[in-house]
């Protein structure tokens, strides 16, 4: 255990490369790091930076390297051949599906990232990728490290590697990629990256773009998210319904309601048909600024378009009209909801009861209170607020 610790500290002293090899290259740039030998201890005499450094403190690797004494401690005229042999045997163990070997790889990449040797971790991952070995957690770890240092070039290199590998990326990967751009206001390089991603991810580029736009918005880079949205309109990757729904939500959340309504009109002009998510986004944000006149207009348009309102739709409108004193409209919507056989939630009942009491309609409030208590088991729950898109 002490030998492993000294080995890692010794290796970590070396300054990492700043240049990352291209994804198509199978060559790993390396320098030999000589390891101080101790008597009666099996040691690796030379390990290239960027190769698969595995600490001998891990049991699975000791099984791989335990029989290497004649190989790694004997005098060899070509130390690179020796280390390549060790690397190949470790890779073979991973290829054989050894879960423990993959855990060791993940752990070591995490150590490299914490030591600031992110470029070496990237080269290691590229070497594994060339062997068709994919470690999702390790990639995300490297993306986190790149984001912390605002290294946008390295972050993009990792994202490209992931896309080329044709793997499904987690939302965390996209979020950590976006975080690398937080400290830069120069969006020229970002748009160049976006154009490359569109080419790499084709024919599913719009799916990737939607996740990137969402990730930038999630990391509070609103202007960059909207810039990407505007930019892809001129590319082969055209915004779809999901793209517009994301942008409508972004604009609504930051209070840019007029821009939200303009984008809603634009999506219809280009032939993208709004769905219930689009309308609910509009209604929810319009009610926040008390534009209930527009809420009714879009609610009617929603019905005329053949889109059925859901529990979220009615909840937003019933509560909003009740709060502004228009309790008659709230009750009308409440009855309309029940006629459509949409089960009310306890929140809807409580909203109506509270607003009726404020208006002095105590008898009607008590009637609804008794109705609520008699149907508690039939009321809509949290799961009913989540409706799947068509």
ZAROFI-218102 format. One record per residue (C-alpha): x, y, z negated. Coordinates in steps of 0.25 Angstrom, whole numbers, plus 5000, padded with zeros to 4 digits. Layout:
XYZ/...
***
This chain:
500050005000/501150104997/501850065010/500650095018/500450235011/501950275014/501750225028/500550315030/501250435023/502450415032/501650415045/500750535041/502050625040/502150615055/501550735063/500350685072/500350705087/499350815091/499150755105/498150655107/498250555118/497250545129/496150445127/496550375140/497950355135/498350225128/499650275124/499850315109/500850425107/501750375095/502950405087/503550305078/503450315064/504450235056/503950175043/504950165032/505150015029/505149955016/505749815012/504749695011/503649785018/503049755032/503149895039/502849945053/504150005058/503450095068/502050155069/501750245081/500950375077/499550345083/499650195082/498750125072/499450155059/498850055049/499350055034/499849925029/499049945016/497749895024/497549745022/496949725037/498249785043/499149715034/498649585040/498949645054/500349685051/500749595040/501449495050/502149605057/503449605049/504249545061/503649645070/503649775063/504849755054/505849695064/506749785072/506049815085/506649885097/505349945100/504549995088/503350045097/503149905101/503049865087/502049965083/501249935095/501249795091/500749825077/499649925083/499149815093/499049715082/498249815073/497349845085/497149695088/496649685074/495649805076/495249745089/494949615082/493849685075/494449695061/493649785053/494749805043/495749845054/494749955059/494550005045/496050015044/496150095057/495050185052/495750215039/497050245045/496450345055/495850415044/497150425037/497850475049/496750585050/496850625036/498350635038/498050735049/498650635060/497350635068/498050625082/498650495077/497350445073/496750485087/497850405094/497650285085/496150295089/496450305104/497350185103/496250105096/495250155106/496150105118/495949975111/494449985111/494450005096/493550105091/493550165077/492350265075/492650305061/494150335065/493750425076/492750505067/493850515057/494850575068/493750665072/493550715058/495050745057/495050815070/493850905066/494550945053/495750995061/494851055071/495650975082/494650985093/495550925104/495750795095/494250795092/493950795106/494950685109/494250595099/492850625104/493350595118/493950465113/492650425107/491850455119/492750385128/492650265119/491150265122/490750255108/489550315101/490050425092/489550455078/488950595075/490150615066/491050605078/490350715085/490250805073/491750785069/492050815084/491250945083/491950985070/493251005076/492751125084/492251205072/493451295071/493551325085/492751435093/493351395106/492351315113/493051305127/493751175123/492451115117/491751135130/492851065137/492750955128/491250945130/491450935145/492350825143/491450755133/490350765144/491250685154/491650585144/490350555138/489550545151/488450495153/488150515139/488750645137/487450715133/487350625121/488750665117/488550805119/487250805110/488050745099/489150845101/488250965101/487550905088/488950895082/489351035084/487951085079/488150995067/489551055064/488851195065/489551225078/488251275084/488851365095/489751255100/488551155100/487751255108/488951285117/489051135120/487551125123/487651245133/488951185139/488351045142/487251105150/488251135161/488850995161/488350865166/487850835152/486550905151/485850925138/484650825134/483550835125/484450795113/485450905116/484251005117/483750955104/485050975097/485251115102/483851155098/484151105084/485451175084/484851315088/483651295079/484551265067/485351395069/484151475070/484351505085/482851475088/482751555101/483951485107/483251355102/481951395110/482751425122/483451295122/482151225120/481651295133/482851265140/482851115138/481451115144/481851195156/482951095159/482050975158/482350925144/481050895137/480950925122/480550825112/479950825098/481350855092/481450975101/480151035097/480350995082/481651075083/480951195088/479851185078/480751165066/481651285070/480451375074/479751355061/481051395053/480951535059/479451535057/479151535072/477851455070/477251515082/478251445091/478151325083/476751305087/477051335102/478151225102/477251135094/476151145105/477151135116/477651005109/476250945110/476050995124/477350925128/476850795122/477850785111/477150745098/477550825086/478050745074/478150755059/479250855060/478450945069/477250945060/478050965047/478851085053/477551155058/476651125046/477651175036/478051295044/476551345046/476251315031/477451395026/476951515035/475551505029/474851445042/474351335034/473251315044/474251275055/474951185045/473651105042/473351105057/474651045060/474550945049/473250895054/473750885068/474950805063/474050705056/473150695068/474350655076/474650545065/475950605061/476050575046/476250695037/477450695028/477350735013/478150865017/477050905026/475950885015/476750965005/477051075015/475551085018/475151075003/476151184999/475751285010/474251255007/474451294992/475151424996/474051455005/473051434993/472451315000/472551224987/471351134990/471951095004/473351074998/472750974988/472050904999/473350885006/474050844993/473050734991/473150685005/474650685004/474650604991/473650504997/474550475009/475950475003/476250345009/475850385023/476650515023/477850535033/479150515027/480550555031/480750455042/479450515049/480250645051/481250575060/480750545074/481550485084/481650565098/481050495109/
***
